Structure formats: structure tokens, C-alpha cells
Amino acid sequence: MALAMVPFEAEKIKIHSIFQSDELKSYQKIPVQSAKIREVYGAELAFPEAPEDRPYIFASFVTSIDGKLAYADKPSAFYVAGKNMMAGGGKDTDFWILNALRGVCDAAIIGGNSMKTDADYSMHCMDEEVQKDREAAGLASIPLNIVMTLDATDVPLEHELLKNEEVPVILATSPEGKKHIEENFGRKYVVIEGDEKLAAEQLKQVEKGVLPVLVTGEGRFPDSPKIMKILRMAGIERLLIESPGYGNFLIKQRMMDEFFLNMSAVYIGGGDTMTLGKADKGFSAEAHPHTKILSIHIYNEYFAYFRYRFQYEFLDAGTNV
């Protein structure tokens, strides 16, 4: 499978900064110096240092003004931006931001449901200029693509992502997921489990064309803190989350650091459409995360782009997490 590229024209997708926090200005880690990022976004994508026990974790999503991630008749999130008829080039900026983040991350996570809605899903940078800057910065050509799943039954095992030897991929799952892979996956794979340090070393040494299956946890539930520690020990410093469900789980676990949340000024409505955290119990009025606004950009009156930093200190007021 040839990796798709998109001809993003900077002049057509350029956005304007209307707010930048002092905290964001203090971030010193710039993984990729890129003239294209500076031209479109107005500044480099900078981050703080990663924690010692896990990567620095950020997610990128687009929502309607009522918080919907997809239309009822179009389950792919790309349509929330793509069907904004008033946004002009701003709808392409949404997808570009995702690709810019792919350009600066070490690894990215997707879930099985997103693989089902997009047959050619691959988490590589589709902006040729940013991709060249990524390689010039010494990062791996393509971020490690991680398929995160409880028991692997939601993963389309014939998906192109699991066949493409150009894209480094691992599947992270539970003991139940391991059993499902053993019974249903028809290509070469290797199970990695047990000691964190050993698992991290094994991940680095897997042969091309062999799918590493990282097994943690008990029953059908993987151990996410252990997964994150293994990834950090394997050299992953910045981790992009493209799975809304897993992103919500990481918030519950107080491990999500940032959201890049783009707002398409359309109204979708309905109780049959996906929202962030829809499948999970909500937080209480007394105990819930807060977010600090790091930056706000705007394209026109119909599309805005926000960057948030999560704060979890008020979760200690309750026991619903």
C-alpha cells in the first residue's frame, strides 16, 4: 500500500493566532523545526519535557458546536470538518493540524472502530514539507502506529494497516486479545509480555513484516500505565491519540496531557451520534478535570482551533474515577 500524501497549500490553510498563554510560551521542546508549521500555525509546535514513566500524551479531534464527533450517516470524523460548507480552506486546516502533530510525534494510537470506518487509515504525516522536516530532525520516518484494543474483537484483522510493511505497527491488547489473535490472525506476529524493560527491548528488535502483539493486564483489560511505561522505555517521548474512546479513558486515568480540539461551526444534534466520552460514565459536579486554554487560532467565522492543557487536582474531591 503506497502511503497517501496531501498537497496542503500553506496560503489556503493559514490560520491566525488570537491567544497564546504564558505557559505555552515557556515550552522549550521543539521536536521538529518546520517553516511550513510556522507559516500555517504561526509558531513551532512546542512541548514540555516528557515524564519519566510515560510519554507526553496529546489528542487531536474535531467537533461540531454541540460536541459531536461525526454525523449519523457518516461515521468518519473527517466529515465534521469536510461538510462545513462555509469554512473554506479552514476545513483542510483541521486535517493539516492532525498531520502536523503526526509529523512531530514519536507514536500515535488508534482504535478498532476508526479502522472500521476508514479502510486505508494510517497514522503518517501526509504533508510532504513537514515530513521532510521530520526526517531532517532525525525522527523515524513514520511514527509508530499503535492499535489499542481491549480484546482485539473490534479490530478488522484484514485492515491494510496490519499488512503494510512500510508502517511500523504494534497491537496492544489484553490476555483475551492475545487469544483472539492466536485464533484469528493469519500473518506473522510475535507476542511480547512480562517484564517492562525486556518488553521495551523486544519492541525495538521485531523484524519487518512481523506484528508485535503487546500483552498486558488481566482478562480483557490491558494495563495502560504499564503500556505507557514500556513505550517510554522504548524511546517514545510524544504520543498522539487519535482514538476518542481511548482518549476518554486516559483522561479518567489522569494521563492525558493535552487536547488539540478544533471546532467546526456546524450543528449536528441527535442522540445517535458520537461525542467524547459518550460510552462512559460522566464526571460529577464536584470532581471533574479542568483544562487551561493554551492557544486559540481562527481561520474565519466558521472554524476555530483550540489547544488545552488538562488539570486534574479537582478530581480528588470525589470518587467517581
N, C-alpha and C positions, 0 to 999 in steps of 0.2 A: 504494500500500500504506500503510494507516494504521499508525503506529508503536504497538506494543503497550505498555501500561503495566501495572504490577502493584501492587495495593493492599497494600504492606508495612505491617503494623501494628507499630509500634515495641515495644509491650509484649509482643507474642508472639514477637519475634525477638531481643530484647535479650540480649547476651552479657556475661560477666563477665571482667574483666582479672585474670589471676593472675601476670603477669610483664611488666615493661617495662624494657628495657635503658637504660643511661645514654646510649648512642649515640642511640637513638631520641628520648630526651628532649631531645637537643641539636638535632634537626632544626627548622629555623625556617620553612621554606617551606610555607605552608598555602594551597593554591590556591583552596579553597572553604570558607568558614565556614558550617557547617551544624548547626543544632540537632538535626536528625534523626540525623546521623552521631554527634554527641556522645551522644545518648540511647541509640542502639543499640550503638555501639562503645566508648563511654566516654571518647572523646577525638577530637579532629580528626585527619584523615589528613594527616600532615606528612611532608615530604620534604626532602632536601638540595638544594642548587642543582644544576642540570643541568650536565654537562660542556660545554665549548665546541664539541666536534667531533661530538656526538651527543646525543640526548635521554637523560634518566634513564629506564632501562628496568626495568619490573617485570611479573611474570606472575601470573596467578591461576588456580589449579587446585584440584580436589577429588580426593582419592584414598581408596581403602579402606585398611584397616590393613596390607594386603600390597602397597600401592603401585599398585593397579590404577586406571586412569582410566575404565573402562567395563566393563559386563557383556558376556559373549559374545553374548547375544541382544538386547542393547540398546546399540548402539554410541555413543549420545549420552552425554556425561559427566554430564548432568543427573540421570541415574538413580542414580548412585553416592550422591548425597545423597537424591534423591527416594524411593528404595526402602529407605531406612533407617527401618524401622518403629518404632524406639524413640526416634528423635531429637526427636519433637515439632516445635516451631517451629524447632529448630536446623537442620533441613534447608532451611528457607526462608532462614535467615541466610546459608548458603553462597551462594545466588544473590544475596542482597542485597549481600554484600560485593563480588561481581563488579560489580554495578550501581553501588555507591558508588565503586568505582575508575573505572568508566566516567564517573561524574559529575565526577571530578577530573582526568582525563587530557585531553591535547590530541588524541591519536590512539590507535587500537587496531588490532592486527594479527590477522588470521585466515588460516587456510589453506584450501585447496580441500576437504580431507576433511571438515572441520567444516561447510562449506557443504552438502556432500552429505547429511550426517546431519540437518541442520536446515534445512528449506526456507524458513523465514522469518527466518533468522539476520540480526540487525542489531545492531551494537555501539553502542547508545544507552542512556542511563540510563533505566531503567523505573520508578524511584522518583520520583513526581511532586514530592515535597517537596525531595529532593536536586536534581532537575532545576531547580526554581525557584531554589535556592541557587546552582547552577552559572551560570545566566543572570544572576543578581544580581551574581556575581563578575566578570562581563564575559567569560567564556569563550564560545566558539562554542556555539550551542545543541546541536549534536551533534558528538561527536568525529569527526575524520577517520577513516573506515573504510578500512583498507589490506588488500587481498587480496595475500598474499605467495605466490608460486609460482615453481618452477624454470622450467617451460616452458609453463605455462598449460593443459596437457592434463588436469590434475586439477581444474580449476575448472569447475563447472557454469555455462556461459555464459548460460543462461536463468534463473539464480537471481534472485529478487526484489530482492536487494541491488543488483544491477547495473542494475536497472530503476527503482528508486525515486529520484526526483529530490529528495526531501526529505533524503536521507542523502548527505553528501559522501563520495565513494569514489574511491580510486585503485587501480590494479592494478600491482604491482611485479613485474617479471619480467626474463628474460634475452633475448638476441637470438633464441634459438629460440622463446621465448614470444611475442615480437613477431610472428614469422612465423605462429604458430598463431592469434593474434588477427586478423591480417590476413586469414587464410583462413577463419575460422570465426565471428567476432563480427559480428552483423548490425546493430548500432546505432552511433551516432556515438561516435567515440573520437579522441584525439589522442596521438601518440607524443611523449614527452619524453625526450631523451637528450643525452649530451655534457657540456658544462661544468656543474659543480655549482652555481655561483651562478646561471647562466642557468636551469637546470632548476628551482631553488627559486623563482625569479621566475615561471616559466611555470606552476608548480603553483598559485600564488596567483591566476592570471588565467584559468584554464579556465572556460568558460561552463557554466552549469547545463544538465544533460542530456547533457553530453559526458564520456565516461570518459577520464581521463588514464591513459595506459599508460607507466609509468616504466621505462625500459630501461637496464640496467647490466650489466657483466660481459662474459663471453665464452661462446660456445656455449650450453649450457643452464643455466649457473650465474650468477645475479645477483651483483653486488658489494655485499654487505651493509654494509661500512663506508662505502662511497660513498652508499648509500641513506640510512643514518643521518645522514651529514653533510648531505645535501640536506634531509632532514626538519628537522634542527636549524636550518639556514639559512632554512627556510620558516616558522620560528617554533614548531616543535614542541618543547616542553620535557619533557613527561612522556608516555611511550609505554607503553601496556598491551599485553601479549602474551597472546592467547587461543588460540594455536596451540601445542600441546605439542611438535610436531616442530621448529618454528622456534625455540621457546624453548630446546630442547636445543642447537640449532645456535649460538644466541647465547652459551650457556654455553661451548661449545667455542671460541668466538671471544673469550671474556673480556669480553663486552659486557652480559651480564645482570647487573643490579644487585641485584634483589630477587625473592623468591618470596613471594606470599601463598598459603600451602598449607593447605587445610582438610582435616581428617581425619574421614571418616565411619567410625564404628566397625563396619564390616561387613567380612566376609572374602569375597573373590570367587574367588581361586585360578585355576588353569588357565594353560596356555602359549599359549592362543589369544586372550588379552585384552591390551589395550593398557596399557603402562606408559611412564613418562617415559624417553625415550632408547632405547626398545626396538629401533628400526630402525638404531641406530648402534653403533659400537664403543665399549665401555666404557673408563673410565679405569683406570690401573694403580694398584697399591697404593702406589707411590712418588710418583706425580704425579696429583693429583686436586684439584678445588676443595673448599673448606670453606665452611661457612655459619655465620654468627653469628646466634643467635636474638635478634630484636629485640623480639618480643612474643608472648605466649600468651594466648588467650582460651578460654573454655569456655561451652557452653550447658547441657549436662547430662553424664551419664556416657557419652553415646553420640556426642558431637560436639565437636571441638576445632579451634581456628583459630590457625595459626602464621604469623608473619612473619619471614623470613630475609633476611640481607644476605650476598651472595656475597663470598668472598675467594679470590684466585687465586694468591697468592705461591708455593704449593707445586707449581703446575704446572711451574715452571721446573726441577724435579728430574727431569723426563722429557721425552720427545719424542713422546708419543702424541697430541698435539693439533695 
